[in-house]
């Protein structure tokens, strides 16, 4: 049952010992070889596969997550990421030759792909496997030692990860730290080669300020209010189905979930009708049925969402049912929402979707640009010019046409925000790149001085003439 799992937090002395052990392991080159890295990646895949049903039970306890969502969005996708890294790490880690230069090719300039060291990832509650183990995969593939601080708000999943990791992975290269604010604060007092934080902008400011004291680089994935721009001439039935799916998955607790809809005033009611039809098709027995729809992670987040909904001046088109005991909020569409409404004051991170009517696409673009750059911007249109106009005149982490969420699963696409929605890129090879140091290297033979000897003093006019030939 949700809320019954109690985590045993890691004490400060153990945190210090973990940090020291992993630093020693890194210096000893525990993951220097590609073969050693592949062993850990394979073991991580087995960790999930062998405990598939236990993870499903943990997700149900923490988030009331339907089993299919857990399999599709977390377990299968993480196993797939393991396979991609296992198959690709040799190529990813291969030393690259620098672009050919007639002047410098004798020095054999190359770029070495080297691990950064001991890295830290602080992961969120909403996707407590994919956003916890995904960075682990990339960091291990890059040859780093890795510390994971999973969310205390998803105790069943975090506790299961903490139990299984030392059974499957080498504790000299991967460790889990359980805890809340005090334990995270202690972690941030230590120097790291890199920190990846996924969560809110408010906490990101604290983490970045703490990391600055040790000059630790930080990458952030922060979310924000991801808008949906609807062309009223689009395939509205398909659009509504995909928007509702993106909003309802994990009860809206997804960093790239549609946060609000911008649509011309005269098309608002048609959009509401299409969304209602999609909703009814998704939940023929109602979303409150057991196993049909997720739950809010805890009572504090439930009360936050209910408060935003209660204070809204918009009109509930459908939904709006709540049950605090069950932490349940039904999929809710609120229409005629204005820019200063409570529902527009922060990222919703729940199953509430405001519809903001606008005059035209130009007003929609201005509305988006007046706010923080979102993690994702969605456009539904079959008109290439319409899509280009929105994408070319806005900034967002990603720009997605005619679907929601699925871009996170596409191998080869970077995942990351811009400005207040995050910095840096990860997922699959981009996670490898995030935790990799590109080390410039060359080997200059003695005979090169026959060509570049003029660089040495004493400086003369003839020296300058010789060197100018190489520009």
Buried (B, 14 or more C-beta within 10 A) or exposed (E): EBEEBEBEBBEBEEBBEBBEBBBEBBEEEBBEEBEBBBBBBBBBBBBBBEBEEBBBBBBBBBBBBBBEBBBEBBBBBBBBBBEBBBEBBEEBBEEEEBEEEEEBEBBEBBBBBBBBBBBBBBBBBBBBBBBBBBBBBBBBBBBBBBBBBBBBBBBBBBBBBBEBBEEBBBBBBBBBBBBEEEBBBBBBEBEBBBBBBBBBBEBBEBBBEBBEEEEBBBBBBBBBBBBBBBBBEBBBEBBBBBBBBBBBBBBBBBBBBBBBBBBBEEBBBBBBBBBBBBBEEBBEEEBBEEEBBBBBBBEEBBBBBBEBBEEBEBEBBBBBBBEEEEBBBBBBBBBBBEEEBBBBEBBBBBBBBBBBBBEEBEBBBEBBEEEBBBBBBBBBBBEEEBBEBBBEEBBBBBBBBBBBBEBBBEEEBBBBBBBBBBBBBBBBBBBBBBBBBEEEEEEEEEEEEEBBEBEEEEEEEEBEEBBEEEE
